[in-house]
Amino acid sequence: MSSSSITTSVGPLDVQTIVSQLVQADSQPLTDSQTKISNYNSELSSVGQISSALSSLQSAVTTLSSGSFLQQFKASSSDSTVAGVSTSSGGIAGTYQLNVSKLAQSRQLVFDQTSGGQAITSATAALSGAPSSLTFAVNGTSTTVQLNNGSNGTESLQNISDAINSSGAGVNASVVQYNGNYSLVIASNNSGSANAFSITAGGTDSGSTSGNTLAGLGQSSTAASESYAAGDAQLTVNGVNVSSSSNSVSGVISGATVTLQKVGSASITMAQDSSSVASSLQSFVDAYNQVRSSTNSAYSGSIKGDSSILSIQNQLISVLETPVAGADPVNSYAYLAQVGISIQKDGTLKLDQTAFNKALSNNPTAVANLFGNSASTGFADRFNTAVNDLLGANGIITTKQTSINQNITDETNHQQALQTRLNTERTSLLQQYTSLNSALSAMQQSTNNLASLIASA
């Protein structure tokens, strides 16, 4: 009998309410199962938070293990209009005196006349005498530029510029207009004498800034004065001569790139960037403390009393309490506490930046060895190994997640069985009480009929 037919049956009993109350009374095991899954999900969330905290700790110690975080420098220039400076990694603290005598430049040729010596008054008008192609040589490589000559064998200034720029010849072209006259400017893509271009076909190249032709174009004295030869930057750094094909000079001051702006003098100062070093150390301290916070929260909350959660803390504490192998704890540094990273009463770490800076100043090699070394016995090395073990396939985190997920699966299957049983019970009860309701209805009708007969007798 369907539930829809049951709900429309007529009788003295409220079948739906009675059956619902009876089924609800038997639904407690399903409610208990739902509560279990909710608790399991809370456990899974807590383990996920611990896992995330451990991953953050691993990222922090990876930064420390190479020791490169100690080689963070900041640089400044006494005159940024002469030379700017930026840092990369590494470096040596000190002051470097720069004297810039010449900037690097690309070779540039300017053409502002037709082959007949007339000024060019249009960028798109036809020019006579243009060849079918041009050839440029740059740093040992020759490139031929094909010109799209019209039927009358002419080219425009703009067409020549476009053809050069699309050729990848190592030079760039531009059309410049001034006082109604137009010029074609050709320049090497890169500065420095090694990158100077030469015209090997389609014109003549004197090798200097004047006496050159290109595609039927020539130079006035003005164009020759606007042209210039390629050249390297010339400077001294603390009295040592330096030559550079680029105005961006690297490798001269360790860990810094100097950008030359103009001829002149400037002092470049390199100093250890203590704030960046402190930031790296604080990231490690914060990450460690977050692991401890996450494990404490789980142990006192959703995974209350689980000893495996506390064992995570114990493994990390063991790393902190074990000195770096081979390091002398008396005359050098073997513990993090000796360089200002100490364990507090509540088990968290705290950074004393002043103490760390003093230790770093006294013995930078020993401080670097404390975090990472070739034997992988530094604190950062061992923290990384410990976290790998905790997060690995057989580690506490993965094992715990697998166990909880299995519990959720088992409980979900149990819920399905309970729900099936309750559905069967509901169907059976509806059938029984609907039949009873029909019987009671019939009895009531008979009683009413009998009462009527007696009353009419």
PEZIZI-V626023 format. One record per pair of residues at least 6 apart in sequence whose ideal C-beta (glycine too) atoms are under 7 Angstrom apart, sorted by sequence separation. I is the first residue (numbers start at 1). J is the second residue. D is the distance in Angstrom with one decimal. If there is no record, write none. Layout:
# PEZIZI-V626023
{{I J D} {I J D}}
This chain:
# PEZIZI-V626023
{{9 15 6.7} {63 69 5.5} {77 83 5.5} {113 119 6.4} {114 120 6.2} {149 155 6.1} {199 205 4.0} {206 212 5.6} {236 242 6.6} {252 258 6.7} {303 309 5.6} {323 329 5.8} {327 333 6.3} {328 334 6.7} {329 335 6.5} {333 339 5.6} {343 349 6.2} {344 350 5.4} {372 378 4.1} {389 395 5.4} {390 396 5.5} {391 397 5.4} {392 398 6.7} {77 84 5.9} {112 119 6.7} {113 120 6.9} {135 142 5.8} {136 143 5.6} {164 171 6.4} {165 172 6.0} {175 182 5.9} {176 183 4.9} {188 195 5.0} {198 205 5.1} {205 212 5.6} {212 219 6.0} {235 242 5.2} {250 257 4.6} {299 306 6.5} {327 334 3.9} {360 367 5.0} {371 378 4.7} {390 397 5.6} {391 398 6.9} {77 85 5.0} {112 120 6.4} {135 143 6.9} {147 155 5.5} {165 173 5.5} {188 196 5.9} {204 212 6.3} {249 257 6.9} {341 349 5.9} {342 350 5.9} {359 367 5.6} {370 378 6.0} {371 379 5.8} {372 380 5.0} {6 15 6.0} {7 16 6.1} {76 85 6.9} {135 144 4.8} {164 173 4.1} {175 184 6.1} {176 185 5.7} {188 197 5.1} {203 212 6.8} {204 213 4.8} {210 219 6.0} {234 243 6.0} {248 257 6.0} {249 258 4.6} {369 378 6.5} {370 379 6.3} {371 380 4.4} {372 381 5.3} {75 85 4.4} {203 213 4.5} {233 243 6.8} {242 252 5.5} {258 268 6.5} {299 309 4.7} {324 334 5.1} {341 351 5.6} {75 86 7.0} {133 144 5.3} {134 145 4.4} {148 159 6.3} {173 184 6.4} {174 185 4.9} {203 214 3.8} {232 243 4.8} {233 244 4.4} {248 259 5.4} {249 260 6.5} {298 309 5.3} {299 310 6.0} {323 334 3.8} {340 351 6.2} {75 87 5.0} {133 145 6.1} {161 173 4.1} {173 185 6.8} {202 214 6.6} {203 215 6.2} {232 244 6.0} {247 259 6.4} {256 268 6.8} {323 335 5.6} {340 352 3.7} {74 87 6.4} {114 127 6.2} {115 128 6.6} {133 146 5.1} {134 147 6.8} {147 160 6.6} {161 174 6.4} {173 186 5.4} {199 212 6.8} {202 215 5.7} {232 245 5.3} {247 260 4.2} {340 353 6.8} {73 87 5.3} {115 129 4.2} {133 147 6.0} {161 175 5.1} {210 224 3.5} {233 247 5.6} {256 270 6.3} {295 309 5.3} {83 98 5.4} {132 147 5.9} {148 163 6.8} {171 186 5.6} {172 187 5.8} {199 214 6.0} {209 224 5.4} {237 252 5.3} {253 268 6.0} {255 270 6.9} {340 355 3.2} {131 147 6.9} {147 163 5.5} {171 187 6.5} {233 249 6.8} {237 253 6.8} {320 336 6.6} {339 355 6.8} {340 356 3.9} {83 100 6.5} {130 147 6.1} {132 149 5.7} {146 163 6.8} {158 175 5.7} {171 188 5.7} {172 189 5.9} {253 270 6.7} {295 312 5.3} {339 356 5.2} {71 89 6.2} {73 91 3.8} {82 100 6.1} {145 163 5.4} {157 175 5.5} {170 188 6.8} {171 189 6.3} {209 227 3.8} {295 313 5.4} {71 90 4.5} {130 149 6.5} {145 164 5.5} {170 189 5.4} {209 228 5.9} {340 359 6.6} {71 91 6.4} {73 93 7.0} {209 229 6.2} {339 359 4.1} {68 89 6.0} {208 229 6.8} {292 313 6.2} {338 359 6.8} {145 167 4.4} {164 186 7.0} {161 184 6.1} {320 343 6.3} {130 154 6.2} {143 167 5.9} {145 169 5.9} {160 184 6.4} {130 155 3.9} {143 168 6.7} {157 182 5.6} {235 260 7.0} {291 316 6.6} {126 152 6.9} {128 154 5.8} {143 169 3.8} {171 197 4.9} {333 359 6.4} {127 154 5.8} {143 170 6.8} {157 184 5.5} {170 197 6.5} {233 260 5.6} {126 154 3.8} {127 155 5.5} {186 214 6.9} {339 367 5.8} {127 156 6.3} {141 170 6.8} {126 156 6.2} {127 157 6.6} {333 363 6.8} {125 156 6.1} {138 169 6.8} {332 363 6.5} {339 370 6.4} {124 156 4.7} {138 170 3.5} {123 156 6.7} {136 169 4.6} {138 171 6.6} {184 217 6.1} {333 366 4.7} {123 157 4.8} {124 158 5.4} {136 170 6.8} {196 230 3.5} {332 366 4.6} {333 367 6.3} {336 370 6.8} {123 158 4.6} {136 171 5.5} {195 230 6.5} {120 157 6.0} {193 230 5.0} {333 370 5.1} {192 230 6.3} {193 231 5.9} {191 230 6.9} {193 232 5.5} {183 223 6.4} {192 232 5.2} {188 230 6.1} {327 369 6.5} {336 379 5.8} {324 369 6.6} {324 370 5.8} {138 188 6.6} {195 245 6.6} {325 375 6.9} {194 245 5.8} {123 175 5.0} {325 377 4.4} {192 245 2.5} {324 377 5.5} {191 245 6.1} {192 246 6.5} {324 378 6.0} {139 194 5.7} {160 215 5.4} {191 246 5.8} {292 347 5.7} {324 379 6.9} {139 195 5.5} {191 247 6.8} {285 341 6.6} {292 348 5.9} {138 195 6.4} {142 200 6.3} {121 180 6.2} {123 182 5.0} {138 197 4.8} {289 348 4.5} {121 181 6.2} {122 182 6.7} {137 197 6.7} {155 215 6.4} {289 349 6.0} {319 379 6.6} {120 181 6.2} {121 182 6.9} {136 197 5.0} {137 198 4.9} {288 349 5.1} {119 181 4.6} {120 182 4.5} {136 199 6.4} {137 200 5.1} {319 382 4.9} {285 349 4.6} {319 383 5.5} {135 200 4.7} {285 350 6.9} {135 201 3.7} {285 351 4.9} {134 201 6.4} {135 202 6.2} {319 386 5.5} {133 201 6.8} {134 202 3.5} {147 215 6.9} {112 181 6.6} {133 202 6.0} {134 203 6.8} {282 351 5.7} {281 351 5.5} {316 386 6.3} {112 183 4.1} {131 202 4.5} {315 386 5.4} {111 183 6.5} {110 183 5.4} {111 184 4.6} {110 185 5.3} {278 353 5.0} {281 356 6.6} {315 390 6.9} {108 185 6.5} {109 186 5.0} {108 186 7.0} {312 390 6.1} {108 187 4.3} {107 187 6.8} {134 214 6.8} {106 187 4.9} {107 188 5.0} {134 215 6.0} {106 188 3.9} {274 357 6.0} {106 190 6.6} {131 215 6.2} {312 396 6.0} {106 191 4.7} {130 215 4.5} {311 396 6.6} {105 191 5.4} {130 216 4.8} {104 191 4.2} {129 216 3.0} {104 192 5.5} {128 216 6.4} {308 396 5.4} {106 195 6.9} {107 196 4.1} {127 216 5.8} {107 197 5.9} {308 400 6.4} {115 216 4.5} {117 218 6.6} {114 216 7.0} {109 212 5.5} {111 214 5.5} {114 217 6.9} {115 218 6.4} {113 217 6.7} {113 218 4.4} {111 217 3.8} {113 219 6.6} {111 218 6.5} {112 219 6.6} {113 220 5.5} {111 219 5.8} {112 220 5.4} {110 219 6.5} {112 222 6.8} {112 223 4.3} {111 223 6.2} {110 223 4.0} {110 226 4.5} {110 227 5.0} {109 227 4.8} {108 227 5.5} {108 228 5.4} {107 229 5.8} {105 228 6.3} {107 230 3.8} {106 230 5.8} {105 230 6.4} {105 231 5.3} {104 231 6.5} {104 232 5.5} {102 231 6.4} {104 233 3.9} {103 233 5.5} {102 233 6.1} {102 234 4.1} {101 234 4.8} {101 235 6.4} {100 235 4.5} {99 235 6.1} {98 235 5.9} {99 236 4.8} {98 237 5.9} {104 244 6.0} {96 237 5.6} {97 238 5.5} {104 245 5.8} {96 238 5.7} {104 246 5.5} {104 247 4.9} {103 247 5.6} {96 253 5.3} {103 260 5.6} {103 262 6.9} {98 258 7.0} {100 260 5.5} {103 263 6.8} {102 263 6.7} {92 254 5.1} {101 263 6.2} {91 254 5.1} {100 263 5.3} {90 254 6.1} {91 255 2.7} {100 264 5.8} {90 255 4.3} {91 256 6.4} {89 255 6.2} {99 265 5.0} {88 255 5.8} {98 265 6.5} {87 255 5.6} {98 266 5.1} {87 256 5.4} {88 257 6.7} {86 256 6.9} {97 267 5.6} {98 268 6.1} {85 256 5.4} {86 257 5.2} {96 267 7.0} {95 267 5.7} {96 268 4.4} {85 258 5.3} {95 269 5.1} {83 258 5.3} {84 259 4.3} {83 259 6.6} {94 270 5.7} {83 260 5.5} {84 261 6.6} {93 270 5.4} {83 261 6.2} {92 270 6.5} {93 271 5.5} {82 261 5.8} {91 270 5.3} {93 272 5.7} {81 261 5.7} {82 262 5.8} {75 256 5.0} {81 262 6.4} {73 255 5.5} {82 264 3.9} {82 265 6.5} {83 266 4.6} {85 268 5.3} {82 266 4.2} {79 264 6.7} {83 268 6.9} {79 266 4.1} {78 266 5.1} {77 266 5.2} {78 267 4.2} {77 268 5.6} {75 268 6.2} {76 269 5.1} {75 269 6.6} {75 270 5.2} {73 270 5.2} {74 271 5.9} {73 271 6.5} {73 272 5.8} {74 273 4.3} {73 273 5.6} {72 273 4.5} {72 276 4.2} {72 277 5.7} {70 277 6.1} {69 277 6.1} {69 280 4.2} {64 280 6.5} {63 280 5.5} {64 284 5.9} {60 283 4.8} {61 284 6.2} {60 284 4.2} {60 287 4.2} {57 287 4.1} {56 287 4.6} {57 288 5.9} {56 290 6.5} {57 291 5.5} {53 290 4.5} {54 291 5.8} {53 291 4.4} {50 291 6.9} {53 294 4.5} {50 294 4.6} {49 294 4.8} {50 295 5.8} {50 298 6.2} {46 297 6.9} {46 298 3.9} {46 301 6.8} {46 302 4.7} {46 303 5.7} {43 302 4.9} {42 302 4.0} {43 303 5.2} {50 312 6.8} {39 302 7.0} {70 360 6.8} {70 364 6.6} {70 367 6.8} {70 368 5.7} {67 368 3.9} {67 371 6.0} {67 372 5.4} {65 371 6.2} {66 372 5.8} {64 371 4.5} {65 372 3.7} {64 372 6.6} {65 378 6.4} {65 380 3.8} {64 380 4.0} {65 381 5.4} {61 380 4.1} {65 384 6.3} {61 383 4.3} {62 384 6.3} {61 384 5.2} {57 383 6.8} {58 384 6.0} {58 387 4.4} {57 387 5.9} {54 387 5.1} {54 390 5.8} {54 391 5.9} {51 391 6.5} {54 397 6.9} {51 397 4.9} {50 397 6.6} {47 397 6.3} {47 400 5.2} {47 401 5.6} {44 401 6.7} {47 404 6.8} {44 404 4.9} {43 404 5.2} {40 404 5.4} {40 407 5.2} {40 408 4.9} {37 408 5.8} {40 411 6.9} {37 411 5.1} {36 411 5.2} {37 412 6.8} {33 411 5.5} {33 414 5.6} {34 415 6.9} {33 415 4.8} {30 415 6.3} {33 418 6.4} {30 418 4.5} {29 418 5.6} {30 419 6.4} {30 422 6.7} {27 422 6.1} {26 422 6.6} {23 422 5.8} {26 425 6.4} {23 425 6.0} {23 426 5.0} {23 429 6.9} {19 426 6.1} {22 429 5.8} {19 429 4.5} {19 430 5.3} {19 433 6.0} {15 430 6.6} {18 433 5.8} {15 433 4.6} {15 434 5.6} {13 433 6.4} {15 437 5.5} {13 436 6.8} {6 430 4.9} {13 437 4.4} {9 434 5.3} {11 437 3.3} {3 430 6.1} {11 438 6.2} {13 440 6.5} {6 434 4.7} {9 437 5.7} {12 440 5.2} {9 438 6.5} {11 440 5.5} {12 441 6.7} {1 431 5.2} {11 441 4.0} {10 441 6.0} {12 444 6.3} {1 434 6.1}}
